[in-house]
Amino acid sequence: MNKPILYDISEKEMKYSNDFEYRSSLRKVFGMKNPDNLDKDMDDISYDEQDFDMENTSKCLDYVYETTCNNKWFQELYDSAAEKMISMDRSIGLSVLFSYDYFAGFHKCLCCYYEDSENFSNKSLAFIELKNKL
C-alpha cells in the first residue's frame, strides 16, 4: 500500500469478552488519545464510555473505508453487514463491522489486507470466517 497505515495492525487478533475490553481494543487500533477533560471521580463505566477520541476515530474510519472501498471483497463484506441494518449503504456496513459482534473478525481481514492486499480474497481464511458469521 502506498499510504502509511493509520489503522494499528500490530496485534493480529483482538480478544475481548466484555465492553471494557472491546472498547480498549478499539482505542488501540484507532490510536485514540485520552481526553484531558474527563472527571476522574466518575464511576468506571461512565469514565470508560466517555474516554473516546472522536477525532482519531473519525480519521481512522475514513482511512479504512478509503483504502478498502474499491476492493470487491470488502465491498461484499460491507454489503452483507449493511443488510443487517436493512441498508445498502456501505458506510453503514463499515460501522456494523466495527461493532462488538464483528470487530474481531473484521480486524483479521484488515490485517490480512494491509499486510498483503494482492492476496486478500474470498479464499482468505479471515474473509471466509467473517463472511460466514455475517
N, C-alpha and C positions, 0 to 999 in steps of 0.2 A: 504494500500500500504506500502511496506517496505521502499522505498526510501523517503527521505524528498521531499516535493513538491517544485519544483523550479518555478513553474508557480503560480502566485498570484491569488487565488480564493476568496479573501476576499470580493470582490464585485461580487454579483451573476449575476447582469445584467449590460451589457455595453450599454450605451446610448450615441449616437453621431449623430449629424446632419450635420457635415462638416468635412473637412480634419483635421483641428486643433484638434477637439475633438476626432476623430478617432485615430490620432497618439498619443494623450495624453493617450488614453485608452491602446494602445499597449505598450507605455512606462511603464505604471503601471503594467500590467500583466507580462511583461518581466523583470521587476525590473531594468530598464535602469538607468544608471548613466549619469549625464550631463557631456559632454566633456568640458575640461578646455580650449581648444584651439580655441574656436569659436569667431569670430569677433562680438562683441556686437553691432557694428554700422550697421550691415547689416539689410535689411528690414525684417519684421516679417515673411513673407512666407519663405524666404531663410533660416533664422535662424531656424525656425521650421523644415524645411526639413533636415538641417544639424545636428540638435540636436538628434543624433541617436547613440546608443551604440551597435555597431555590435557584440562585444564580448558576452554581456549578451543575446542579441537576438539569436545568434547562439546557445549558451548553452541551452537556453530555448526551442528553436525549436527542438533541438536534444532530450532534455528531454521529451517533449510532444510526439514526434514520438516514441521514445524508449519505453515509458510507455503505449502507446496505439496501436502500430502497430500489436500486436498479438491478439487484441480484434476484433472479427468478425464484430461487429457493426461499429467500427471505420474504419476497412478495407472497409466496404461498403461505408461509407462517403468519404474516401479518393479516392476510385474508381470513385464514382459519380462526385466528384469535379475535379479529373484529366481529366475526359471526357470533361469537359468544355474547356480544353486546347488541346483537341484531343490527349490525352496521356493516358497511362496505368500506369505511374509512380506514385506510392502513395506519394512520397515526393513532387511531383508537386501538388497533391491533398491537401496536408498539406498547401502548400503556398496559394492555392486558398481559402482554408477555413479561412485563416487569412486575406483575402482581405476585403476591405470595405463592400462589399455586404453580406458576410457570417460570418464575425468575431463575431458579437453579438450572433448569434445562435450557432456557434461553441464553444464560451466561455461557454454558458449554458451547452452544452454537457460535456465539460471538467470539469466544476464544479460538475455536477452530478456524473461523473465517478470518480473523485478524492475524492469525499465525500463518495461514496458507489459503488465501482466498481462491486461488486457482483450483484447488482440490476440494473445496467445500461444495457439497451437492446433496441431492436427496438420497445418496448412498452413504453419507457420513453418519456414523452412529449417533452423534448428538442430534442431528436433524431427525433421524428416524424415531428416536426416543421422545423428542418433543412433539413431533407430529402425531405420534400415537397417543400422547397424553391429551392433546388438543381434541 
